[in-house]
Each structure stands twice: as structure tokens, then as C-alpha cells.
Amino acid sequence: MSQYLLEIKNVSKFFSGLTAIDALNLKVKKGQIYGIIGPNGAGKTTLFNCITGIYTPEEGEILWHGKDIKGTAPHKIAGLGILRTFQTIRLFAEMSVAENIMSGRHIKSKQKWYNGIIPTPAYYKDEKYNWGKVGEYMELFGLSEYATTPAGDLSYGVQRKIEMARALAAEPELLILDEPAAGLNENETKELADIIKKVQAMGVTIMMIEHDMDMIMSLCEYMTVINFGAWICDGVAADVQDNPAVIEAYIGSEDEDE
Amino acid sequence: MNKTTIISLGFLLVMGVFPFFADSAWLAVGTTFLVFSVVAFSQDIILGRAGAFHMGHAAFFGLGAYTTAILNTHFGWPILATWAPAVIIPMVVALITTAPIIHLRGDYLLVTTIGINIIFLQVLENDLFGITGGPNGIFGIDVVKIFGYELFEQIHMYFMAFILLGITLFIMKTLDGSKFGRAMFYINKDDVAAQSMGIDLRYYKLYAFAIGAGLAGAAGSMFAVQYSAVSPEAFDVLQSIMFFTIVLVGGSASLPGVLLGTFVMFVLPEIFREFETARYLVFGLAMILTMILRPRGIWPAKFGNIPAFLKKGKK
């Protein structure tokens, strides 16, 4: 067993000749909040998509508990305990908040293949247990009052919370957050930071991409900076902030938002 | 009890007393309505729930009908014994034919499922194995015999179809309250998000096709017995288009919507029979207007079907 929960080893991803990720290495320890930062278009989301199976990197290894999971289908990645949120919120907009969070219980549900047409006592028990869990997560995120509201009708900040609650409902080991503070106001960002700490306290390891530097510097115990898909530096907040290569990467590229 | 259950029970009650007020011609219309409702619900599992643009459903409906017809007339099986194969064969064929195309999106899947329907019709019309009766179909299908009784009267047919619809409603209710039904909705609403929550798109789409084809097959078997005959034109692409339209016009994944859609598409034409083909003009217009004015159907589906103990605070 590896001492790291997740190891990215020499991972490269190309898109028709363009190098999106260039021989990247990083190691995430259990219980950490790990930040990935870098200018827009640096390949951060591509890296997350490689970890979660949406893309398969051409080179390198993605080790989860020491085992290579490169090329595993996205739904199996979730089964391994790696859940994610999206940069552009992807909720089931017409469905209620409770139903959205219930999707997180999918992999935990023990219903048999025939339970889609034949109810059994175990099926009723399973349903009741999982809806109960949904209730707990709604409570935790302060979403109980919206239980029956269609998720798409709620404000951006609340939707971010639903997306996190949904991922957490699957009881992940690793939660991957892709720009969780994007589009949030100052108060909401503060609230989000508290939630992330709470999630860490629950024993979940967190990897996050974020542009809000205050948030990432105060939350993340360790971080990797990438630019043009390649490693620039890694370290704790103070080291990264003072690193001349990082400053150059940021000042040298003032792109508009993705 | 939630709203869906109340609507289902109310509907079953109305349909349960209907035959005592209807003459035999209307009884036949009622029976066909029940059978087509089952087919429409099975189409709704695939289209309204899993969100797969499937426009070849008449093939699975016909497969059930021909399974009963062939096993009964060529091999002398009693009708009762043909019920299981009339469900299982469409299921298996659905799995085999859709497995290679299940990953296709929207319009692409639509074209391939039309292709499946066309091939099925060609097999029937060309009397491929000498058992389908060619363009004329198969006549003289038996009635159901049970405990020495022959269920040959129209009212028998009606109540058999009624029971079939009851079973279908029960299955739909179970499906909607299970992780399988929910997984279909998640895939339908956002497949990338569904996948990242651990939902195997392929498995649940095939699941929808299997259940849908099985129910359609059961309805087909009932259809064959009701008319004691089957012929290819009842299962052509136009029929598939009708089932597809019923779901969209009535309301995808909406139980009352699909019933309403079936009523509008199959019962109204019977009521306005005297207007002959002019009635189809009204339909065409109705279909167009519904899609423009009520794009989610006449009676759209409502989500938020969650246990009562979670419903608190503002509604």
C-alpha cells in the first residue's frame, strides 16, 4: 500500500498534437486539501478529467491506493471513491434538490437488478435508508428547506452546495472540486470555505482547482502550480507565493476567463 | 399515498366500471386503448425516462404479437404458454439489437431504431422462415383457455387488457421508486454528471430497453389474442411514430400525460370516425400546436417525488 492516496506519475495528455498536460507529477496524501493552481488554460480541468476517467492520458500512470486506474470508465471511478463537482455546475436542473442528492446514493444502494420491477422487503428498506441519508446531507448543507424545489430554480451559491452535497452523499474518499468558488460572492465563498473544512474533518481528502487565491492559500495544505500543462512548482502556500516562476507564469499571461 | 398513485387508482376505477356501460363496439375500443396504453408506457420508459430517442417500438410490440401468433398457430401452444416467450423474446431481441447502438445520441439512435423497425417489417412481409404469413399475416389465433373456460367474449378481452395495464402501472411505480428509474432520469437530464456519480450509462439504457420491450411484447400478445389475427401493417414505422408522439404530446415520464396522449391519439379517432380521414388533419395540427404551446407535453411530468419525511419548510 502506497503512503499516498493518489499519485500522478509522468502523466501526459495530448489533443491532436497539442500538449494539454506535460509529464506531470503530483502526490496527494490522505486527509489533505490539495490545491491545483495555474493560469487559465493551464490544463487543470484536463488533469481532473484524466483522474475521473473522462479522458485517458496517453502517457504516465494515475495511481489510486498504489494501483493504476488510468483509462477506467468514469462510472467506475466513482465506484472507487473518487467523486467530483464541475466548473460549470451540472445538476439535474428539473429534478428536486432531494432527488439530486439521491443520485449520490446510487453507488451505495444495494438494490438487486430485479428491484427495478419487483419490490422486495430489502428494496423498501434500502430506499428508506438512502432517503434518510439524503435527509442527513441536506441538513448538513442547510438545504432541507429546498427538498422539493427544482435544483435549477435556486441561486448559484445554493447550487454549488447541492453539487457538493450530491458528491458527498456517495461517501467519497477523494472529493475533486473544480473551481468551487466561481460565481460566488464574498459571503458565499466564506461559507464554502467553512464547508470544505467541515468535509475535511469528515475524513475526506480534497483536491481543488481555484482562482480565488485568498481561499486557496488559506485552505490548501499543499499545492501544485502548473502552466501550459507542465509542473512549475509545488509546496506549501508560503513557498508557492514567493516563487518567482509562479509570479512570472501569472503576470506573463493575462488571459480572459475560460 | 402520492399523487401518481391516486391518479393510477382513480384511472383503474374508471376503466374498471367502464365495460358495464359500454356496448361491444366501445368495449373493443376500450380494450385497444388499454393495450396501447401499455405500449405507450413501455415507450415512455425508454424515451421519457432513459431519454433514448427510440422510434422502433412497434417492432417489439409486433414481436410479442407474432410470438404468440406463431407459437399458437404453427406449434399448437396454448395462448397462456405463449405469454412468457412473448415477453422474453422481445426483451432478448431488444438487448441484442440495441447493445451495439446504445451509445449513439439523439438523432443517430432515432435513425438506427427506425432501421430496426424496417428490417422487422421486411422479415414479416417476406415470410422469412415460412412462419410469419407474409403480407397477410396470421389468422385464427386461439382464445385464452383457463380451467376449462374459454375467454372469448369481448369483455374477457377487456379485463385481460385491464389486468395487463394494472401490472404495467405497478411496474412503473416500482421502477420510479427504485435506483433504476432514478438512474434513467439522471442519464436523461445530464449524462456526464450521471456518469460521475457512478451511473453506468450503458447498463441503465439497456435496462430501459429490456423492460420497455418486454412490456410492449406482453401488450403485443394481448393484441394478437384480441383480434385473433396479426398482420405486418399494425407494426410499421408509422405505428412507432405514433407511440413516440403519444409520449411527447402527452408528457414525457408523466403517467397521466401518457394516458391522455394515448386517449387523444387512439380513442378520439374512434369517436370521430364519421369524419373519416379529415380527422387526421386535426391530429397533425394538434401535434404541431402541442409542441409549440406545451413543449413538455399536455400534462408535463413533475419531479420532487420524494418521501414525505423529507418534505418540510417551504414547498
Interface residues (C-beta under 8 A of the other chain):
Chain A: T52 I54 A73 P74 H75 K76 I77 A78 G79 L83 R84 F86 R90 L91 F92 A93 E94 M95 S96 A98 E99 M102 S103 G104 R105 H106 I107 S109 Q111 W113 N115 G116 I117 I118 P119 Y123 E127 K128 W131 V134 G135 M138 S144 E145 Y146 A147 T148 T149 P150 R166 A167 A170
Chain B: I171 T174 L175 G177 S178 K179 F180 G181 R182 A183 F185 Y186 K189 D190 V192 A193 A194 Q195 S196 M197 G198 I199 D200 L201 Y207 I211 F303 G304 N305 I306 P307 F309 L310 K311 K312 G313 K314 K315
